[in-house]
Amino acid sequence: MLEHLIVCRHGETVWNIERRAPGRADSPLTDAGIAQARSLGRALAARGIEHVVSSTLGRALHTAEIVADIAGCTVSVDERLVERSFGELEGQNFDQMALDPMWTAVVRCTDPDATAPGSESLREVAARVLAALHDARALPYRTVAVITHGQSISALLGTLHASSDFSAFRHGNCGYTPLHVQEGGFTADAWNIDPLAVAEAETSLVTDQK
């Protein structure tokens, strides 16, 4: 029976550096993104993950494969974990889009109902991500990691916290959020935990104890 579910964002990509909205398009991990995925793998291995469920998009699946290799576990995919569709905004620069008040709410996640032509709202994204997480409860593992995307995580956490502004729940690359698995759903007390910062804090603690 599932006891621990850890939701994670993928590692840094080329389009992340260029500040472009990838949506359903894809962009490869950078060298830094691969290093972030390795840090995430070590952090999740320490938490005893037994399986990884990934978005089908390449940047998430590459991250998941790195994590699973370090943790010594298996990977499955779920298309419902893909990133938000940005419609006609896909591939455009976030900073340029933010100059247009028409798209600010979409780009910054401040309005969960905002859409661009052909895009999803954050509420629509949250519905499919939550459905995927609920199905993950049936997996034969106690601790499962989920590798997904930035706006998908904002949508999920904004919904779980019944927020009207989902921008508070943004995650850095390979930031992760442990969810409390309850009979009626999920809750989160802390989010966007940086695996590298955790590793540095643990190293400092060991050094101080010597």
Long-range contacts (C-beta under 8 A, 24 or more apart in sequence): 1-137, 1-142, 2-136, 2-137, 2-138, 2-139, 2-141, 2-142, 2-143, 2-144, 2-181, 3-142, 3-143, 3-181, 4-47, 4-48, 4-142, 4-143, 4-144, 4-178, 4-179, 4-181, 5-133, 5-136, 5-143, 5-144, 5-145, 5-146, 5-178, 5-179, 5-181, 5-186, 6-44, 6-47, 6-49, 6-143, 6-144, 6-145, 6-146, 6-176, 6-177, 6-178, 6-179, 7-133, 7-145, 7-146, 7-148, 7-153, 7-156, 7-176, 7-177, 7-179, 8-40, 8-44, 8-63, 8-67, 8-145, 8-146, 8-147, 8-148, 8-174, 8-175, 8-176, 8-177, 9-147, 9-148, 9-149, 9-150, 9-153, 9-171, 9-172, 9-173, 9-174, 9-175, 9-176, 10-37, 10-55, 10-57, 10-59, 10-60, 10-62, 10-63, 10-147, 10-148, 10-149, 10-173, 10-174, 11-35, 11-36, 11-37, 11-40, 11-59, 11-62, 11-63, 11-66, 11-173, 11-174, 12-36, 12-173, 12-174, 13-59, 15-91, 16-173, 18-93, 19-93, 19-94, 19-95, 20-91, 20-92, 20-93, 20-94, 21-86, 21-89, 21-90, 21-91, 21-92, 21-93, 21-94, 21-97, 21-107, 22-59, 22-83, 22-90, 22-91, 23-83, 23-84, 23-85, 23-86, 23-87, 23-89, 23-90, 23-91, 23-119, 24-57, 24-82, 24-83, 24-85, 24-86, 24-90, 25-90, 25-91, 26-57, 26-58, 26-59, 27-59, 28-58, 28-59, 28-62, 29-59, 29-62, 29-63, 33-59, 33-63, 33-173, 33-174, 34-62, 34-66, 36-173, 36-174, 36-195, 36-196, 37-62, 37-63, 37-66, 37-67, 37-174, 38-66, 38-70, 39-174, 39-195, 39-196, 39-199, 40-66, 40-67, 40-174, 40-176, 40-195, 41-66, 41-67, 41-68, 41-69, 41-70, 41-71, 42-70, 42-195, 42-199, 43-176, 43-195, 43-198, 43-199, 44-70, 44-71, 44-145, 44-176, 44-195, 45-70, 45-71, 45-72, 47-143, 47-178, 48-142, 48-143, 49-73, 49-143, 49-144, 49-145, 50-141, 50-142, 50-143, 50-144, 51-75, 51-76, 51-139, 51-141, 51-143, 51-144, 51-145, 52-76, 52-144, 52-145, 52-146, 52-147, 53-77, 53-78, 53-81, 53-132, 53-136, 53-139, 53-144, 53-145, 53-146, 53-147, 54-78, 54-81, 54-146, 54-147, 54-148, 55-79, 55-81, 55-82, 55-83, 55-147, 55-148, 55-149, 55-152, 56-81, 56-82, 57-82, 57-83, 57-149, 60-147, 60-148, 60-149, 61-147, 63-147, 63-174, 64-145, 64-147, 67-145, 67-147, 71-145, 78-132, 78-135, 78-136, 80-128, 80-129, 80-131, 80-132, 81-129, 81-132, 81-146, 81-147, 81-148, 81-149, 81-152, 82-148, 82-149, 82-152, 83-148, 83-149, 83-150, 83-151, 83-152, 84-119, 84-120, 84-122, 84-125, 84-149, 84-151, 84-152, 84-155, 85-118, 85-119, 85-120, 86-116, 86-119, 87-115, 87-116, 87-117, 87-118, 87-119, 87-120, 88-116, 88-117, 88-118, 88-119, 89-116, 89-119, 108-167, 109-151, 109-154, 109-155, 109-158, 109-165, 109-166, 109-167, 109-169, 109-170, 110-165, 110-166, 110-167, 111-165, 112-155, 112-158, 112-159, 112-163, 112-164, 112-166, 122-151, 122-154, 122-155, 122-158, 122-159, 122-166, 123-155, 123-159, 125-151, 125-152, 125-155, 125-156, 126-155, 126-156, 126-158, 126-159, 129-155, 129-156, 130-156, 130-159, 130-185, 133-179, 133-186, 134-185, 137-181, 145-176, 153-177, 153-191, 157-188, 157-191, 160-185, 160-186, 160-187, 160-188, 161-188
